[in-house]
Amino acid sequence: MWSPFSTPAGMNRRHFMSHMAGASALLGSSLSLGHSLRLHADTLKKNHKSCVLLWMGGGPSSMDIWDLKPGTDNGGPFKAISTSGDMQICEHMPLMAQQMHHMSIVRSMSTREADHNRGRYYMHTGYVPDANVDYPSYGAVLAHELMSQRSSLEIPPFVSVGGASEGPGFLGMAWAPFNVSSNGRIRNMEMKIDNERLIQRRIALETIENAFIAQKRGSVLEDHRKVLGKTFDVLTSAQMEAFNVEKEPEAAKERYGKNGFGQGCLLARRLVEAGVPFVEVDLGGWDNHQGIFRTLENDRLPVLDKAMSALVEDLAQRELLEDTAIVWMGEFARTPRINADAGRDHWARAWSVVVGGAGIKGGQAIGATNEDGTEVVGEPYSSEDLMASVCHALGVSLETQFTSKNGRPMKIANSGKIIKGLFG
């Protein structure tokens, strides 16, 4: 049973309340429950940019998915197939092959972090870990910059689905990820609680708190009451219905895939429709040091193919892709060399990410790796460059500058350069 003092996974009570306080202050006053959800595309065409990050935790082998090397010693058993764009991808991604005219592959990523934790942090923030500065992630930065377009949004602007994202860093708890499961549920909080009972609980809590406040025990209780009120407003907002994936038709659930990632991508589509600026959907299981080809063919690629293709197609058909950036990436890739256990190890020197939407030119491969996939040919691109390109696509100025808690000026995307080939 939900309690007003329960918290989402990964948050303690103080963490959650500060998150909701900050978010509520930014989101404004609550709509009444009688108002309809703003889930229609016509309300999202006023420069309402969004980003969906498909996070592949563990380090996916881009050489076996997006940049195949058939016929080489490093190439592996998979065949390359043609796509709707001007590139080839893995034969086990047939649905996504039909959507590649919307997407581009950046095949010349070269990053410097091949450790899971450091690579994850670097790819999420554009900065390497620093003991003196806690940098904000993609989600926090873009939610912070895009919220000015969302005067009517009441639900959190940064939602992480199926796994925890990186945090808000020095931007503060107002921009922390709101963690939910792939079915849209928040651990320890009952989303379907009867509104009348929720109102009764609020009244009871206010009565108790008013009694304490009347005893003049300081400002903390008054502040707590305000935070609690804002939290109730968010939880009773009609816009929370966007998290209710169960309302989708059975055919839609099947099309995305009845698994965590599939339903998470379906939820991401609903949240973009509702106007959420940033959604991250997690698909782990890519740390394939052993038996990589069996794992990819029978498990990871079928799941990825169904969900990612359905998301791209749906956003395009609903005329939302033109304002929504989609980013597919992990913390690094896998070694070109196949090891003795029929697996691939960590490799950050030459690999691929996939991006599309929000004015990014689709149907092309940017950059290249050499014949055996060990090196980038031509200009390499970094995490900073990728982040700068996504910010540019979403209309966020690369001149934007933040100030860390220790007073250090921080330029957005760590002064990365735009990957110009992505833009016409």
C-alpha positions as CSV (number, residue, x, y, z in Angstrom):
1,M,0.0,0.0,0.0
2,W,1.3,3.5,-0.9
3,S,2.4,5.8,1.9
4,P,3.1,9.5,1.5
5,F,6.4,8.8,3.2
6,S,7.4,5.9,0.8
7,T,10.0,6.6,-1.9
8,P,10.9,5.4,-5.4
9,A,13.7,2.9,-5.8
10,G,17.1,4.5,-5.4
11,M,15.9,7.4,-3.4
12,N,15.7,7.9,0.4
13,R,12.9,10.0,1.8
14,R,14.9,13.2,1.9
15,H,16.1,12.6,-1.7
16,F,12.6,12.1,-3.0
17,M,11.0,15.0,-1.2
18,S,13.7,17.4,-2.3
19,H,13.4,16.1,-5.9
20,M,9.6,16.6,-5.8
21,A,9.9,20.0,-4.2
22,G,12.3,21.3,-6.8
23,A,10.3,19.7,-9.6
24,S,7.0,21.0,-8.4
25,A,8.3,24.5,-8.0
26,L,9.4,24.4,-11.6
27,L,6.3,22.7,-13.0
28,G,3.8,25.1,-11.5
29,S,0.4,24.6,-10.1
30,S,-1.6,21.4,-10.5
31,L,-4.3,20.8,-13.0
32,S,-7.6,19.4,-11.7
33,L,-8.1,15.7,-12.2
34,G,-11.0,16.5,-14.5
35,H,-8.8,17.9,-17.1
36,S,-7.8,15.7,-20.0
37,L,-4.3,14.5,-20.6
38,R,-2.2,16.5,-23.0
39,L,-1.3,13.5,-25.1
40,H,-2.0,14.8,-28.6
41,A,0.6,15.9,-31.1
42,D,-1.1,19.2,-31.8
43,T,-0.1,20.4,-28.4
44,L,3.5,19.4,-28.9
45,K,4.3,21.3,-32.1
46,K,5.2,24.5,-30.3
47,N,8.9,23.7,-30.3
48,H,8.5,21.0,-27.7
49,K,11.7,19.1,-28.1
50,S,12.4,15.8,-26.4
51,C,15.1,13.2,-26.3
52,V,14.9,9.4,-25.8
53,L,18.2,7.7,-24.8
54,L,18.3,4.0,-25.4
55,W,21.0,2.9,-23.0
56,M,22.8,-0.4,-23.7
57,G,24.5,-1.2,-20.4
58,G,27.5,-3.4,-20.5
59,G,29.0,-2.2,-23.8
60,P,27.3,-3.6,-27.0
61,S,29.3,-4.9,-29.9
62,S,28.6,-2.3,-32.5
63,M,30.8,-4.3,-34.9
64,D,28.2,-7.1,-34.8
65,I,25.2,-4.7,-35.1
66,W,25.9,-1.5,-37.0
67,D,29.4,-1.8,-38.6
68,L,29.9,-5.4,-39.8
69,K,33.2,-6.6,-41.2
70,P,32.1,-9.8,-43.1
71,G,34.9,-12.0,-44.4
72,T,37.6,-10.7,-42.0
73,D,39.1,-12.6,-39.1
74,N,37.4,-10.3,-36.7
75,G,34.0,-10.2,-38.5
76,G,32.1,-13.0,-36.8
77,P,29.3,-15.1,-38.4
78,F,26.6,-12.5,-39.0
79,K,25.8,-11.2,-42.4
80,A,25.1,-7.6,-43.4
81,I,21.8,-6.6,-44.9
82,S,20.6,-3.6,-46.8
83,T,18.4,-1.0,-45.1
84,S,16.0,1.8,-46.1
85,G,19.1,4.1,-45.7
86,D,22.4,4.2,-47.4
87,M,24.1,1.7,-45.2
88,Q,24.0,-2.0,-44.1
89,I,23.4,-3.4,-40.7
90,C,23.2,-6.9,-39.0
91,E,20.9,-9.5,-40.5
92,H,19.3,-10.0,-37.0
93,M,17.9,-6.4,-37.1
94,P,15.4,-6.7,-40.0
95,L,12.8,-4.5,-38.5
96,M,15.2,-1.7,-37.7
97,A,16.6,-2.0,-41.2
98,Q,13.3,-0.7,-42.5
99,Q,13.6,2.4,-40.3
100,M,17.2,3.4,-41.0
101,H,16.1,6.2,-43.3
102,H,15.2,8.0,-40.1
103,M,18.5,7.2,-38.3
104,S,22.2,7.7,-38.8
105,I,25.1,5.6,-37.6
106,V,28.2,7.4,-36.3
107,R,30.8,4.7,-36.9
108,S,33.8,6.8,-35.8
109,M,33.4,7.1,-32.1
110,S,36.7,7.0,-30.2
111,T,36.5,7.4,-26.5
112,R,39.0,7.0,-23.7
113,E,37.1,5.1,-21.1
114,A,37.0,1.2,-21.3
115,D,36.0,0.7,-17.7
116,H,32.2,0.1,-17.1
117,N,31.7,2.7,-14.4
118,R,34.0,5.4,-15.9
119,G,32.7,4.8,-19.4
120,R,29.1,5.0,-18.2
121,Y,29.7,8.3,-16.5
122,Y,31.7,9.7,-19.4
123,M,29.1,8.8,-22.0
124,H,26.3,10.2,-19.8
125,T,28.0,13.5,-19.0
126,G,30.7,14.3,-21.5
127,Y,33.2,14.5,-18.6
128,V,35.5,11.9,-17.1
129,P,34.9,11.3,-13.3
130,D,36.3,14.0,-11.1
131,A,36.4,13.7,-7.3
132,N,35.9,17.5,-7.0
133,V,32.9,18.0,-9.3
134,D,29.7,16.0,-9.8
135,Y,28.7,16.6,-13.4
136,P,25.1,16.5,-14.6
137,S,23.9,13.8,-17.0
138,Y,22.3,14.2,-20.4
139,G,18.9,13.9,-18.8
140,A,19.4,16.6,-16.2
141,V,21.0,19.0,-18.7
142,L,18.4,18.7,-21.3
143,A,15.5,18.7,-18.9
144,H,16.9,21.8,-17.3
145,E,17.3,23.5,-20.7
146,L,14.0,22.4,-22.3
147,M,11.7,23.0,-19.4
148,S,11.0,26.6,-20.5
149,Q,9.0,25.0,-23.3
150,R,6.9,23.0,-20.8
151,S,4.8,25.5,-18.8
152,S,2.0,23.0,-18.5
153,L,4.0,19.9,-17.6
154,E,3.4,18.6,-14.1
155,I,5.1,15.3,-14.1
156,P,8.9,15.0,-13.8
157,P,10.9,16.2,-16.8
158,F,13.6,13.5,-16.6
159,V,12.3,9.9,-16.4
160,S,14.6,6.8,-16.3
161,V,12.8,3.6,-17.3
162,G,14.0,0.1,-16.2
163,G,17.2,1.1,-14.6
164,A,18.9,4.0,-12.9
165,S,20.5,6.8,-15.0
166,E,23.3,9.1,-14.0
167,G,22.2,11.9,-11.7
168,P,21.7,15.7,-11.8
169,G,25.2,16.5,-10.4
170,F,25.6,20.1,-9.4
171,L,22.3,21.1,-11.1
172,G,20.5,19.8,-8.0
173,M,17.7,17.4,-7.1
174,A,15.0,19.2,-9.1
175,W,16.6,17.6,-12.2
176,A,17.2,14.1,-10.8
177,P,15.9,11.1,-12.8
178,F,12.5,9.9,-11.8
179,N,13.0,6.1,-11.8
180,V,10.2,3.8,-12.9
181,S,9.9,0.2,-14.0
182,S,9.0,-0.6,-17.6
183,N,5.3,-0.8,-16.8
184,G,5.4,2.7,-15.4
185,R,5.1,1.8,-11.8
186,I,7.1,3.5,-9.0
187,R,8.4,1.1,-6.4
188,N,6.8,1.6,-3.0
189,M,4.1,3.9,-4.4
190,E,0.7,2.6,-5.5
191,M,-0.2,4.4,-8.7
192,K,-3.8,3.2,-8.7
193,I,-4.7,4.4,-5.3
194,D,-8.3,5.6,-5.0
195,N,-8.3,9.4,-5.2
196,E,-10.8,9.9,-2.4
197,R,-8.6,7.9,0.0
198,L,-5.5,9.9,-1.1
199,I,-7.4,13.1,-0.3
200,Q,-8.4,11.7,3.0
201,R,-4.8,10.9,3.9
202,R,-3.7,14.3,2.8
203,I,-6.3,15.9,5.1
204,A,-5.2,13.7,8.0
205,L,-1.6,14.5,7.5
206,E,-2.3,18.2,7.3
207,T,-4.2,18.1,10.5
208,I,-1.3,16.4,12.3
209,E,1.3,18.8,10.8
210,N,-0.8,21.9,11.6
211,A,-0.9,20.8,15.2
212,F,2.8,20.6,15.3
213,I,3.3,23.9,13.5
214,A,1.0,25.6,15.9
215,Q,3.5,24.7,18.7
216,K,6.0,26.9,16.9
217,R,8.7,24.3,16.6
218,G,10.6,26.1,13.8
219,S,10.3,26.5,10.0
220,V,11.2,22.9,9.1
221,L,7.7,21.6,9.6
222,E,6.1,24.4,7.6
223,D,8.6,23.7,4.7
224,H,7.8,20.0,5.0
225,R,4.1,20.7,4.7
226,K,4.6,22.7,1.5
227,V,6.7,19.9,0.0
228,L,4.2,17.3,0.9
229,G,1.4,19.3,-0.7
230,K,3.3,19.7,-3.9
231,T,4.1,15.9,-3.9
232,F,0.3,15.2,-3.6
233,D,-0.4,17.6,-6.4
234,V,2.0,15.7,-8.7
235,L,0.7,12.3,-7.8
236,T,-2.9,13.3,-8.4
237,S,-2.2,15.1,-11.7
238,A,-4.0,13.7,-14.7
239,Q,-0.7,13.7,-16.5
240,M,0.4,10.7,-14.4
241,E,-1.8,8.7,-16.7
242,A,1.0,8.8,-19.2
243,F,2.8,6.2,-17.1
244,N,-0.1,3.8,-17.5
245,V,1.2,1.5,-20.2
246,E,-1.5,-1.0,-19.5
247,K,-4.0,1.2,-21.3
248,E,-2.2,0.6,-24.6
249,P,-3.8,-1.8,-27.0
250,E,-2.6,-5.4,-26.9
251,A,-1.4,-5.1,-30.4
252,A,0.9,-2.2,-29.5
253,K,2.4,-4.2,-26.5
254,E,3.1,-7.1,-28.8
255,R,4.6,-5.0,-31.5
256,Y,7.1,-3.4,-29.1
257,G,7.8,-6.8,-27.4
258,K,6.4,-8.1,-24.2
259,N,9.6,-7.7,-22.2
260,G,11.0,-5.0,-20.0
261,F,12.8,-3.1,-22.8
262,G,9.9,-3.3,-25.2
263,Q,7.4,-2.0,-22.7
264,G,9.9,0.6,-21.6
265,C,10.1,1.9,-25.2
266,L,6.3,2.0,-25.4
267,L,6.3,4.0,-22.2
268,A,8.9,6.3,-23.6
269,R,6.6,7.0,-26.6
270,R,3.8,7.8,-24.2
271,L,6.0,10.2,-22.1
272,V,7.2,12.0,-25.2
273,E,3.5,12.4,-26.2
274,A,2.9,13.9,-22.8
275,G,5.7,16.4,-23.3
276,V,8.4,14.9,-21.0
277,P,11.8,16.4,-22.2
278,F,14.0,13.4,-21.5
279,V,13.4,9.7,-21.2
280,E,16.1,7.1,-20.8
281,V,15.2,3.4,-21.4
282,D,17.7,0.8,-20.1
283,L,18.6,-2.5,-21.8
284,G,21.5,-4.3,-20.1
285,G,23.1,-7.6,-20.8
286,W,25.8,-6.5,-23.4
287,D,29.0,-7.4,-21.4
288,N,29.5,-10.4,-23.6
289,H,33.0,-11.8,-22.8
290,Q,31.7,-15.3,-23.6
291,G,29.4,-16.8,-26.3
292,I,28.6,-13.4,-27.8
293,F,27.1,-14.5,-31.1
294,R,24.6,-16.9,-29.5
295,T,23.6,-14.2,-26.9
296,L,23.1,-11.6,-29.6
297,E,21.2,-13.8,-32.1
298,N,18.9,-15.5,-29.6
299,D,18.4,-12.8,-27.0
300,R,19.6,-9.2,-27.2
301,L,19.1,-8.4,-30.9
302,P,15.5,-9.7,-31.2
303,V,14.5,-7.6,-28.2
304,L,16.3,-4.5,-29.4
305,D,15.1,-4.8,-33.0
306,K,11.4,-5.0,-32.1
307,A,11.3,-2.2,-29.6
308,M,13.6,0.3,-31.2
309,S,12.0,-0.1,-34.6
310,A,8.5,0.3,-33.2
311,L,9.5,3.4,-31.3
312,V,11.1,5.1,-34.3
313,E,8.1,4.2,-36.5
314,D,5.5,5.4,-34.0
315,L,7.2,8.7,-33.4
316,A,7.5,9.2,-37.2
317,Q,3.9,8.3,-37.9
318,R,2.7,10.6,-35.1
319,E,4.8,13.5,-36.4
320,L,6.8,13.6,-33.2
321,L,10.2,12.4,-34.6
322,E,10.9,15.8,-36.1
323,D,11.1,17.2,-32.6
324,T,12.4,14.1,-30.8
325,A,16.1,13.0,-30.8
326,I,16.7,9.3,-30.4
327,V,20.2,8.2,-29.2
328,W,21.3,4.6,-29.0
329,M,24.6,4.0,-27.1
330,G,26.4,2.1,-24.4
331,E,29.5,3.0,-22.4
332,F,31.8,1.6,-25.1
333,A,31.9,-1.4,-27.5
334,R,33.6,-4.8,-27.8
335,T,37.0,-5.7,-29.1
336,P,37.3,-6.5,-32.8
337,R,39.3,-9.5,-31.9
338,I,37.2,-12.5,-30.8
339,N,38.6,-14.0,-27.7
340,A,39.2,-17.7,-26.8
341,D,35.7,-17.9,-25.2
342,A,33.9,-16.8,-28.4
343,G,33.3,-13.4,-26.8
344,R,34.6,-9.9,-27.2
345,D,36.1,-7.8,-24.5
346,H,36.0,-4.0,-23.8
347,W,36.9,-1.6,-26.6
348,A,36.6,2.2,-26.7
349,R,39.0,3.0,-29.5
350,A,36.6,2.6,-32.5
351,W,32.9,2.0,-32.3
352,S,29.4,3.2,-33.2
353,V,26.4,5.0,-31.9
354,V,23.1,5.6,-33.6
355,V,21.1,8.9,-33.6
356,G,18.1,10.3,-35.4
357,G,15.2,12.6,-35.2
358,A,15.0,16.3,-34.3
359,G,16.5,17.5,-37.6
360,I,19.3,14.9,-37.6
361,K,19.8,13.7,-41.2
362,G,18.9,10.0,-41.4
363,G,19.8,7.2,-43.7
364,Q,23.6,7.6,-43.6
365,A,26.8,6.4,-41.9
366,I,29.1,9.1,-40.6
367,G,32.7,8.2,-40.4
368,A,34.2,4.7,-40.7
369,T,36.5,2.2,-39.1
370,N,39.3,0.4,-40.9
371,E,39.0,-3.1,-42.5
372,D,39.3,-5.1,-39.3
373,G,37.5,-2.6,-37.1
374,T,40.5,-1.7,-34.9
375,E,40.9,2.0,-35.7
376,V,38.8,5.0,-36.8
377,V,39.5,6.1,-40.3
378,G,39.5,9.9,-40.6
379,E,38.1,12.2,-37.9
380,P,37.2,10.5,-34.6
381,Y,34.3,11.7,-32.4
382,S,34.0,11.8,-28.6
383,S,31.3,11.7,-26.0
384,E,31.5,15.5,-25.9
385,D,30.9,15.8,-29.7
386,L,27.9,13.5,-29.5
387,M,26.4,15.4,-26.7
388,A,27.0,18.7,-28.4
389,S,25.3,17.4,-31.6
390,V,22.2,16.2,-29.6
391,C,22.0,19.6,-27.8
392,H,22.3,21.4,-31.2
393,A,19.5,19.2,-32.7
394,L,17.2,20.1,-29.8
395,G,17.9,23.8,-30.1
396,V,20.0,24.1,-26.9
397,S,22.8,26.7,-27.3
398,L,26.3,25.3,-27.0
399,E,27.3,28.6,-25.5
400,T,25.2,27.7,-22.4
401,Q,27.4,27.8,-19.3
402,F,26.7,26.4,-15.8
403,T,28.5,27.1,-12.6
404,S,29.4,24.1,-10.4
405,K,29.1,24.2,-6.6
406,N,32.7,25.1,-6.2
407,G,32.3,28.1,-8.5
408,R,33.9,26.6,-11.6
409,P,32.3,27.6,-14.9
410,M,31.2,24.6,-17.0
411,K,30.3,24.9,-20.7
412,I,27.5,22.6,-21.9
413,A,28.7,19.3,-23.5
414,N,32.2,20.1,-22.2
415,S,32.8,22.3,-25.3
416,G,32.2,19.4,-27.7
417,K,32.0,20.1,-31.4
418,I,29.0,19.4,-33.6
419,I,29.2,16.3,-35.8
420,K,28.4,18.3,-38.9
421,G,27.6,15.3,-41.2
422,L,24.5,14.7,-39.1
423,F,23.0,18.0,-40.2
424,G,22.0,18.9,-43.8
